[in-house]
Structure formats: C-alpha cells, structure tokens
Amino acid sequence: MNKIFLALLLLMQTCLLFFPQVSFANSEESNFLGENSRWTIDASTRITRNTDKNHNSFQHVIGIDIHKVFSGETSDIGTLLFQPYIVKINNNTNFPFVFDDPNDTQLTWRIANFNYTALSQGQFNIKLGHFEIPYGLEHNTDTNGTLRQFTFSDRGRKTDWGVSINGILPQFEYEIALTRGSGNEIKSQGNPHIFSGRIGTSSNKNIVAGVSWFTGDVLNRNVITERQKFGIDLSYYYYQWQFKAESSIGSTAKNDTLNALIETLWMNPRETLSTYVQIGYQSTEVDNGISNATQSTSYWLAGVQWVGQNGFDISAQYKHKLKDTDIIEIDPVLNIQIRYRI
C-alpha cells in the first residue's frame, strides 16, 4: 500500500508545481486556436488491487484534450476533437493488447475526429477519425478516463477508427458507423471491421431509450473474433438520481451470449460528489451449439467520485463477483484514481 500513496503524492506534487506554467500556456494558446476553442492538460494515476491475489498494478496517463468549433459567416462548419494520450502501465498482468508487455508505454488515441455539421443544421453530419463506437449507454455518457464504465468489454472495442453519419432530429438522435475494428491502430493484420449504430430518443429528456447494434470482426492481439450484439438501453433521470439499464443478445465466435446491466447513481446538488452501484450479468454458450451448454456470470460494483473546483478528480471503485465460471473469472478488484485537468 505504500506504493499507492507514494504514487498519488507524486502526481499531486507534479500537478501543483506545473500548474502556473500550464495555466499561462493555456491562456496564450487559446488565442492561437481562435474563437470557440479550448484545450486542457489531463493527467491521472490509477491503482488496481486484486484483493484475492494481493496484486497491485498501476496506470499513469498524461494527454491533451483539444476542442474546436469551426464556424462560417452564418453557421458552424464542424467540430474537432483531438485527444492523444501517453499511457504507462506497470505490473499489469492482464494488459490490453495495445501494450506489448506488463510494463509498457504507448501513445493512445482517446478521441481524434472531425464532425462535419454544415449540411443540414446538425440533422445529418459526417464524422471521420477515431471516435467512440455508437452503442448503448456509453453513447450518451462520457466515461472516458474514468473508473465508471458500462458494457464495452463485452464487445471487445470501445473506440475505433472510421466514419459515421450522425444527427439530432426533433424526436430522436442517431449515429451509424463503419470502423476499422482494430481500436488504437489503423494498420492491422487480417481484415477486421465493425458496423455499429444507435438510434434513440432525445438525450435531453428525463427518459431516454435507444436500440443499438454491433456486428463485425474485432481484432484482439493476433486473433480476430466475430462478434454480433443487438441491444436496448434505458435511462431515467429524477432530480439527483439516475437509473440506467442495458440488455443485449448476440454471439461471440458463434457462441450465443446474453448480457444485462443495471445502475443506480446519486449526485449531490452541486454535482461534485456522486456514488453509484452496478449489477452485471452475462450468459455464454460454451461449445457453439454442440451440447447447448451455457455458463453464466454476475457481479456487483460500487463506486464514488469527487470532482473539485481546482481541477482534481478523485474516485474509487470496488468490483466483486456474485458468480463466476471457468471461462470468465471475476476477481475482486479495488481501483483508486486521482486525476487532474488543468
């Protein structure tokens, strides 16, 4: 545990020492980027502890978040989002395939795209670049860089390179995308690809519902896996409470799957403190219909997040199994993250 506190202390000291220089640069660069623009330095340290195996792993991240709206004489032309991040992992035995080993450093792309919005006043837009795959609850909730996530791990891909059409109409919103299927890298072996989309009711209402699909071949290290998911999601907002649910059916490598997730979140009136609880369930066919055998897993997790006005964001989350199987093991995991956005 001493390593955890030392890592948190080091990040805090670095951010506090760096703050005056970055604040000045931020002000100067805003003029360079022009009107309707902003940029932010984003740094975080995350500690993950497997409480069963007494194993600690670390993730250190630093990047830049640029947002720029290009406008013509009478209307907006489009929006640029550019978020490159350098990610360093330490002692991570279950590392994502973008890394080469448990102690690696890589340049990753969180979001990097241009959304062309000048065609029909936002009702039909064209997005090109690296973006979040349109699917489920994550389509309307920004969970990038946070401990709180939904169901992307079931699909094996959260962001990807590609093109989408998207828009906001009076009664519904939509995004339909064709992407590379390789995640962080554009180049890849084989021919991975993903066709995905979500069509839902207006996201500014108290009740939001949507239908999604995700189908294609997904690259994971040197293996391409065929995945198909068809899902529905529902969100209900009541004062300081949020209730969310998502369910899907589909297949992974031709084995049938069934997934479900529900979440309850409470936020204080100032929106600086939030707590949430999730329950997840997954049923997976074992042998591609030969014996019709299935195995199911389930878990619960609880999290808390505090967002300070000085740029600090401190969060913690604990995940514990309700039931696991030989195919999918769910270890009890505690995550602690400190983040600083300048």
C-alpha positions in Angstrom: 0.0 0.0 0.0 3.0 2.4 0.5 3.5 2.4 -3.3 -0.1 3.5 -3.8 0.2 6.5 -1.5 3.6 7.4 -2.9 2.2 7.4 -6.5 -0.7 9.6 -5.5 1.5 12.0 -3.7 3.9 12.2 -6.6 1.1 13.0 -9.1 -0.3 15.7 -6.8 3.1 17.4 -6.3 3.8 17.3 -10.0 0.5 18.9 -10.9 0.8 21.6 -8.3 4.3 22.5 -9.4 3.3 22.5 -13.0 0.0 24.5 -12.6 1.3 28.1 -13.0 3.2 27.3 -16.2 0.3 25.4 -17.8 -2.3 28.0 -16.8 -0.3 30.7 -18.6 0.2 28.5 -21.7 -3.5 27.7 -21.8 -4.4 31.3 -21.9 -1.8 32.1 -24.7 -2.7 29.0 -26.8 -6.5 29.9 -26.7 -5.7 32.9 -28.9 -3.7 30.7 -31.2 -6.6 28.3 -31.6 -9.1 31.1 -32.2 -12.6 31.5 -31.1 -14.9 28.7 -29.9 -11.9 26.6 -28.7 -10.5 25.2 -25.5 -7.7 22.9 -24.5 -6.8 21.1 -21.3 -3.9 19.1 -19.9 -5.2 15.8 -18.5 -3.1 13.7 -16.1 -4.1 10.7 -13.9 -2.7 7.9 -11.9 -4.7 4.7 -11.3 -4.0 1.9 -8.9 -5.7 -1.5 -9.3 -5.5 -4.1 -6.5 -6.7 -7.7 -6.9 -7.7 -8.4 -3.3 -7.7 -12.1 -3.7 -4.2 -12.4 -5.2 -2.8 -9.4 -3.3 -1.5 -8.0 -6.6 -1.1 -4.3 -7.4 -0.9 -2.7 -10.9 -0.5 0.9 -11.9 -1.5 3.1 -14.9 -0.2 6.6 -15.4 -1.7 8.8 -18.1 -1.0 12.3 -19.5 -2.5 13.8 -22.5 -4.1 16.9 -24.1 -7.8 17.5 -24.8 -8.5 20.0 -27.6 -12.0 21.1 -28.6 -12.5 23.5 -31.5 -15.7 24.6 -33.3 -15.1 25.9 -36.8 -17.7 28.4 -38.0 -18.6 30.2 -41.2 -20.3 33.6 -41.6 -23.8 32.2 -40.9 -23.4 28.8 -39.2 -21.0 26.2 -37.7 -19.0 24.1 -40.1 -17.9 21.3 -37.8 -16.3 20.3 -34.5 -12.7 19.0 -34.0 -11.9 16.8 -31.0 -8.2 15.8 -30.6 -7.2 13.8 -27.5 -3.8 12.0 -27.8 -2.6 10.4 -24.5 0.6 8.7 -23.4 -0.2 5.7 -21.2 2.3 4.0 -18.9 1.4 0.7 -17.3 3.3 -1.1 -14.5 2.9 -4.7 -13.3 -0.3 -5.2 -15.3 -0.6 -8.9 -16.0 -3.9 -8.5 -17.8 -2.9 -5.6 -20.1 -4.8 -4.5 -23.2 -3.5 -5.7 -26.5 -2.3 -2.2 -27.4 0.6 -2.8 -25.0 3.5 -5.2 -25.6 4.2 -6.3 -22.0 3.1 -5.7 -18.4 5.4 -2.7 -18.1 5.0 -0.7 -21.4 4.4 2.8 -22.6 2.3 3.6 -25.6 0.7 6.6 -27.4 -3.0 6.0 -27.4 -5.9 7.9 -29.1 -8.9 8.5 -26.9 -10.8 10.7 -29.4 -9.5 12.2 -32.6 -12.1 13.2 -35.2 -13.8 15.9 -37.1 -17.6 16.0 -37.2 -18.8 18.0 -40.3 -22.1 19.6 -39.3 -22.8 22.2 -42.1 -25.0 20.0 -44.3 -28.4 20.3 -42.6 -28.2 22.2 -39.3 -27.0 19.2 -37.3 -29.6 16.7 -38.6 -27.1 15.0 -40.9 -23.4 15.1 -40.0 -20.4 13.2 -41.2 -17.7 12.2 -38.6 -14.2 11.0 -39.7 -11.4 9.8 -37.4 -11.2 8.0 -34.1 -14.4 8.0 -32.0 -16.5 6.1 -29.6 -18.4 3.3 -31.3 -22.1 4.2 -31.1 -23.7 1.6 -28.8 -25.8 1.6 -25.7 -25.4 3.7 -22.6 -21.9 4.8 -23.4 -23.2 6.7 -26.4 -24.8 9.4 -24.3 -22.4 9.2 -21.2 -18.8 10.3 -21.3 -16.9 7.7 -19.3 -13.6 8.2 -21.0 -10.7 8.4 -18.5 -13.0 7.4 -15.5 -13.4 4.3 -13.5 -17.1 4.1 -14.2 -17.8 2.1 -17.3 -20.7 0.2 -18.8 -20.6 -2.8 -21.3 -17.9 -2.2 -23.9 -15.7 -5.0 -22.6 -18.4 -7.5 -23.8 -18.0 -6.2 -27.3 -14.2 -6.0 -27.2 -14.0 -2.5 -28.5 -14.9 1.0 -27.2 -13.3 3.3 -29.7 -12.1 2.8 -33.3 -11.0 4.5 -36.5 -13.7 5.0 -39.1 -16.5 7.1 -40.4 -20.1 7.7 -39.2 -23.2 9.6 -40.1 -25.0 11.2 -37.1 -27.6 13.8 -36.3 -30.1 15.2 -33.9 -33.7 15.4 -35.1 -36.7 16.8 -33.2 -37.8 13.4 -31.8 -34.7 11.2 -31.9 -30.9 11.1 -32.3 -28.8 8.6 -34.3 -25.3 7.6 -35.3 -24.3 4.8 -37.7 -20.7 3.9 -38.1 -18.3 1.8 -40.2 -15.0 1.3 -38.4 -11.7 -0.5 -38.8 -12.2 -3.0 -35.9 -8.6 -2.6 -34.7 -9.0 0.0 -32.0 -6.0 2.2 -31.4 -4.1 1.2 -34.5 -5.2 1.9 -38.1 -3.0 -0.8 -39.6 -3.7 -4.4 -38.6 -3.4 -7.9 -39.9 -6.4 -9.6 -41.5 -9.5 -7.6 -42.3 -11.2 -6.6 -39.1 -14.2 -4.3 -39.4 -17.3 -3.2 -37.3 -20.7 -2.0 -38.4 -22.4 -0.4 -35.5 -25.1 2.2 -34.6 -27.6 3.5 -32.1 -31.0 5.2 -32.6 -32.5 6.7 -29.6 -34.9 9.3 -28.2 -33.7 12.8 -27.4 -30.9 12.7 -24.8 -32.1 15.9 -23.1 -35.3 14.3 -21.8 -35.8 12.7 -18.4 -36.5 9.4 -20.1 -34.1 8.3 -22.8 -34.3 5.0 -24.7 -32.3 3.5 -27.6 -31.7 0.5 -29.7 -28.1 -0.5 -30.8 -26.3 -3.0 -33.0 -22.7 -4.1 -33.2 -21.6 -6.6 -35.8 -18.2 -7.5 -37.4 -14.8 -9.0 -36.8 -12.8 -7.5 -33.9 -9.0 -7.6 -33.7 -7.6 -8.6 -30.3 -3.8 -9.0 -30.4 -3.3 -11.6 -33.2 -6.8 -13.0 -33.1 -9.8 -11.8 -35.0 -13.1 -12.6 -33.3 -16.5 -12.5 -34.9 -19.0 -10.6 -32.7 -22.6 -9.7 -33.0 -24.7 -7.7 -30.5 -28.2 -6.2 -30.6 -29.2 -4.2 -27.5 -31.6 -1.9 -25.9 -30.9 0.8 -23.3 -33.0 2.9 -21.0 -32.1 5.9 -18.8 -34.3 7.7 -16.3 -33.3 11.0 -14.6 -35.1 12.1 -11.5 -33.7 15.1 -9.7 -30.3 14.0 -8.3 -30.9 10.3 -9.2 -30.0 8.4 -12.4 -31.3 4.9 -13.2 -29.8 3.1 -16.2 -30.3 -0.3 -17.8 -28.9 -2.1 -20.8 -29.5 -5.6 -22.2 -28.2 -7.4 -25.3 -28.3 -10.7 -27.2 -25.8 -11.8 -29.7 -22.8 -14.0 -30.2 -19.0 -14.2 -29.7 -17.1 -16.5 -32.0 -20.5 -18.1 -32.9 -21.3 -18.8 -29.2 -24.6 -17.2 -28.2 -24.4 -14.5 -25.5 -26.9 -12.7 -23.3 -25.8 -9.6 -21.3 -27.6 -7.2 -18.9 -26.5 -4.3 -16.7 -28.4 -2.0 -14.3 -27.1 1.0 -12.5 -28.3 3.5 -9.9 -26.4 6.8 -9.4 -26.9 9.6 -6.9 -25.3 13.1 -7.3 -25.3 15.9 -4.8 -26.9 19.2 -5.8 -23.5 20.8 -6.7 -22.6 17.8 -8.9 -19.3 17.5 -7.1 -19.9 14.1 -5.4 -21.5 11.1 -7.0 -22.0 7.4 -5.9 -23.2 4.5 -8.0 -23.9 0.8 -7.8 -24.0 -1.6 -10.8 -25.1 -5.2 -11.2 -24.0 -7.1 -14.3 -24.9 -10.4 -15.8 -23.6 -12.5 -18.7 -24.6 -15.8 -20.1 -22.4 -17.5 -22.7 -22.7 -20.6 -24.8 -19.7 -22.9 -24.3 -19.4 -25.1 -27.4 -21.2 -23.4 -30.3 -24.4 -25.4 -30.1 -23.0 -28.9 -29.9 -24.4 -29.6 -26.4 -26.3 -26.3 -25.9 -24.4 -25.9 -22.6 -24.2 -22.4 -21.2 -22.3 -20.7 -18.4 -23.4 -17.6 -16.6 -21.5 -15.0 -14.5 -22.6 -12.0 -12.5 -21.1 -9.3 -10.4 -21.7 -6.1 -8.4 -19.7 -3.0 -8.1 -19.9 0.2 -6.2 -18.1 3.5 -6.9 -17.7 7.0 -5.7 -16.3 10.1 -7.4 -15.5 13.6 -6.1 -14.8 16.4 -8.6 -13.2 19.5 -7.1 -13.3 23.0 -8.5 -9.5 23.2 -8.6 -9.2 20.5 -11.3 -8.8 17.5 -9.1 -11.0 14.4 -9.6 -10.6 11.6 -7.0 -12.6 8.3 -7.5 -12.7 4.8 -6.1 -14.5 1.6 -7.2 -14.8 -1.9 -5.9 -16.0 -4.9 -8.0 -16.9 -8.2 -6.6 -18.3 -11.4 -8.1 -21.7 -12.8 -7.4 -21.0 -15.8 -9.6 -18.2 -16.8 -12.0 -17.2 -19.7 -14.2 -14.1 -21.4 -15.5 -14.4 -19.4 -18.8 -14.9 -16.0 -17.2 -13.3 -15.4 -13.8 -14.3 -12.3 -11.8 -11.7 -11.4 -9.3 -12.5 -8.9 -6.6 -10.8 -5.6 -7.7 -10.3 -2.3 -6.0 -9.5 0.7 -8.2 -8.4 4.1 -6.9 -7.7 7.0 -9.3 -6.6 10.6 -8.9 -7.0 12.9 -12.0 -6.0 16.5 -12.6 -7.4 18.5 -15.5 -5.8 21.9 -16.0 
